[in-house]
Amino acid sequence: MTVIELTEHGPALAVVLDDARGRALASSDLVDAAPDPYLPGRWRVRAGGKVGAATVTVPGGGTVTVRIRPKVPIARLLFLLGYSRSPQAWRSDEVPLDEEPDTLPAFARLFVRQAEETLRQGLIQGYRTTEETALLVRGRIREADQIRRHHGRLVPLEIVHDEFTVDIAENRILRTACERLLRLPSVIPSGVPADVRGRLLRLRARLADATPVGGGRELPEWRASGLNRRYHKALHLAELVLRGASVEHRPGEVTVNGFLFDMARVFEDFVTIALREAFPGSDGRCVLQAAHHLDELRAIRMVPDFVRYTDDGTPLAVADAKYKAEKLAGYPDADIYQMLAYCTALNLREGHLVYAKGSAAHTVHRVRHAGITIHQHALELDQPPAGLLAEIAALARRLTGPS
């Protein structure tokens, strides 16, 4: 088995790979891979914005495992993900995190620890509505289905009933997260550690009566309540695990089985949701991914990441989150043109671009003959959550305050 270790948006590495493995890696959409023009038998492999670990299965046999470390600490990645999923419930200081250097081992260990703590008092139960075909009446008969399927026959019966069971959404989500982690690569140090795998197997046994959710299906909904209070932290972690864990099939019988996060998506989700939370519950509203059009015929569609409106729907502010690799020349000009279009269509005098901290400082551009000012802000991700949220709060004040 070939194992390649990379850093998010880091330099390309010359790796010894045969053509089959190189082509599989190139088609995996996991990294950029191409034959080295100067060294026969080697491929130049470079990580983009995805972080985590994945195993690529090569057609005809063989695998390549890729481990991509994020630039930010694992604890910070966990905060960005967790806050985006549940701003009010997520508190990073309430969730202990070992200093694991890699994404998958850290998340697997954290999830199993929290799930064990949650289930220490046993599994919660609840009522679940079940529809089934039976020989005896239980609950009530579904008359329309009975007539349509059985044409007046008395048996079998189409019934619906409420069952008090452990097979409810909360337990099903935990069981599904266990199953996904157990199916992920176990290559150490980039995979699920052996001791964690054993704990996951024991956890799965405790959740044996909860039905896992099949791949590609939506997770069942759950609502926070006093009954499931002790489940909250474990459920939030399970949802993060299920967001990162996936099995994808690529053209040519290439399969990518891994635990990955797209940092651009993580950053965009965090910035927009944190901005929304930073505004007090006063007049106005915030919309994420609001659809607008640049032209009067509504042919050119635009979707800004964040728009703040008055109560009557008049745009007040617009912002876009841009997580990109550092460039010596500063921020790419294409972002400026895009924000200029947003401001023009929304009839705003200012627009805001928000980046992960890179090579350029905070910059202001005043567009000639347009009366539009475009701000570029840089967030420092590698700082405690309180400091990061304070920066977001300051940015929110600037969005709707005086220039």
GIPE-V165187 format. One record per residue. N is the residue number from 1. D_CENTER is the distance of its C-alpha to the mean C-alpha in Angstrom with 2 decimals. Layout:
[[N;D_CENTER] [N;D_CENTER]]
This chain:
[[1;28.43] [2;27.31] [3;24.74] [4;23.56] [5;22.19] [6;20.65] [7;19.23] [8;16.50] [9;18.63] [10;21.65] [11;24.98] [12;25.63] [13;27.26] [14;30.18] [15;29.50] [16;32.12] [17;30.90] [18;32.93] [19;32.41] [20;30.70] [21;27.97] [22;27.69] [23;27.39] [24;24.78] [25;22.65] [26;23.31] [27;22.25] [28;19.04] [29;17.03] [30;15.77] [31;18.31] [32;21.37] [33;24.41] [34;28.03] [35;31.48] [36;33.05] [37;35.99] [38;38.17] [39;37.49] [40;38.10] [41;35.93] [42;33.06] [43;29.80] [44;28.05] [45;24.37] [46;21.99] [47;18.29] [48;16.35] [49;13.01] [50;11.15] [51;11.49] [52;12.19] [53;14.83] [54;15.86] [55;19.23] [56;20.70] [57;23.57] [58;26.56] [59;28.76] [60;31.93] [61;30.59] [62;29.01] [63;25.55] [64;23.88] [65;21.32] [66;19.31] [67;17.96] [68;16.22] [69;16.32] [70;14.45] [71;16.97] [72;15.90] [73;16.74] [74;14.46] [75;15.30] [76;14.14] [77;10.70] [78;10.56] [79;11.95] [80;9.69] [81;6.59] [82;9.24] [83;11.07] [84;8.60] [85;8.43] [86;12.17] [87;14.25] [88;17.51] [89;16.90] [90;14.96] [91;17.50] [92;16.78] [93;20.51] [94;20.58] [95;18.37] [96;20.40] [97;18.83] [98;21.05] [99;21.29] [100;19.78] [101;19.64] [102;16.93] [103;13.29] [104;13.86] [105;17.15] [106;15.97] [107;13.15] [108;15.60] [109;18.45] [110;16.82] [111;15.71] [112;19.16] [113;21.00] [114;19.49] [115;19.95] [116;23.50] [117;24.28] [118;23.09] [119;25.25] [120;28.22] [121;29.86] [122;29.24] [123;27.09] [124;27.15] [125;28.61] [126;28.54] [127;29.99] [128;28.47] [129;30.14] [130;31.26] [131;33.10] [132;35.31] [133;38.66] [134;41.25] [135;45.01] [136;45.33] [137;44.33] [138;41.51] [139;40.15] [140;41.15] [141;41.84] [142;39.68] [143;42.77] [144;41.36] [145;39.68] [146;42.86] [147;45.07] [148;42.88] [149;42.33] [150;45.63] [151;48.19] [152;50.11] [153;50.10] [154;49.82] [155;47.71] [156;44.98] [157;43.29] [158;39.97] [159;38.85] [160;36.02] [161;35.81] [162;33.72] [163;33.22] [164;32.63] [165;30.32] [166;27.58] [167;25.75] [168;23.66] [169;20.01] [170;19.40] [171;21.03] [172;19.60] [173;15.96] [174;17.16] [175;19.16] [176;16.43] [177;14.28] [178;17.63] [179;18.34] [180;15.18] [181;15.77] [182;19.43] [183;18.94] [184;17.15] [185;19.53] [186;21.79] [187;23.01] [188;23.75] [189;22.59] [190;19.34] [191;18.90] [192;19.22] [193;22.49] [194;25.47] [195;26.06] [196;22.52] [197;22.91] [198;26.16] [199;24.71] [200;22.01] [201;24.94] [202;26.83] [203;23.95] [204;23.65] [205;27.41] [206;27.26] [207;24.80] [208;26.95] [209;27.90] [210;24.38] [211;23.33] [212;20.06] [213;17.98] [214;18.61] [215;16.27] [216;15.20] [217;16.09] [218;14.42] [219;14.13] [220;17.15] [221;17.04] [222;18.25] [223;19.81] [224;20.50] [225;24.22] [226;26.89] [227;27.03] [228;23.50] [229;23.33] [230;23.30] [231;20.28] [232;17.95] [233;16.61] [234;16.31] [235;14.50] [236;11.81] [237;11.48] [238;11.76] [239;8.86] [240;6.66] [241;8.90] [242;8.65] [243;5.01] [244;6.33] [245;9.79] [246;11.37] [247;14.87] [248;15.64] [249;19.23] [250;20.54] [251;24.04] [252;26.88] [253;25.77] [254;23.09] [255;20.35] [256;17.21] [257;16.23] [258;13.66] [259;10.79] [260;8.84] [261;6.22] [262;7.38] [263;8.83] [264;10.08] [265;7.02] [266;6.09] [267;9.82] [268;10.36] [269;8.32] [270;10.10] [271;13.37] [272;13.76] [273;13.05] [274;15.16] [275;17.79] [276;18.03] [277;18.55] [278;21.07] [279;23.40] [280;25.85] [281;26.42] [282;29.35] [283;30.32] [284;27.84] [285;24.31] [286;21.02] [287;19.18] [288;15.80] [289;16.01] [290;19.70] [291;21.70] [292;25.01] [293;27.66] [294;29.55] [295;32.80] [296;35.17] [297;35.00] [298;31.22] [299;30.71] [300;28.33] [301;25.01] [302;22.80] [303;19.45] [304;19.17] [305;15.93] [306;17.98] [307;21.50] [308;23.72] [309;26.60] [310;29.83] [311;30.62] [312;32.54] [313;29.68] [314;30.92] [315;28.25] [316;28.50] [317;25.85] [318;23.19] [319;20.47] [320;18.06] [321;15.44] [322;16.08] [323;14.53] [324;17.11] [325;19.34] [326;22.50] [327;25.56] [328;29.09] [329;30.06] [330;27.48] [331;25.04] [332;25.33] [333;27.63] [334;25.62] [335;23.37] [336;26.63] [337;27.90] [338;24.79] [339;25.01] [340;28.76] [341;28.23] [342;25.96] [343;28.66] [344;31.40] [345;29.97] [346;29.14] [347;32.48] [348;31.08] [349;32.88] [350;29.89] [351;26.34] [352;23.75] [353;21.45] [354;19.09] [355;18.34] [356;17.16] [357;20.62] [358;22.44] [359;26.06] [360;27.11] [361;27.95] [362;27.62] [363;29.54] [364;31.21] [365;32.38] [366;35.05] [367;35.41] [368;39.07] [369;40.81] [370;37.69] [371;37.62] [372;33.85] [373;32.24] [374;28.83] [375;27.27] [376;24.92] [377;23.27] [378;21.77] [379;19.58] [380;20.21] [381;16.98] [382;19.06] [383;20.75] [384;20.67] [385;18.36] [386;21.53] [387;22.48] [388;19.19] [389;19.29] [390;22.96] [391;22.30] [392;20.03] [393;22.87] [394;25.40] [395;23.54] [396;23.44] [397;27.18] [398;27.80] [399;26.12] [400;28.74] [401;31.45] [402;34.31] [403;33.80]]
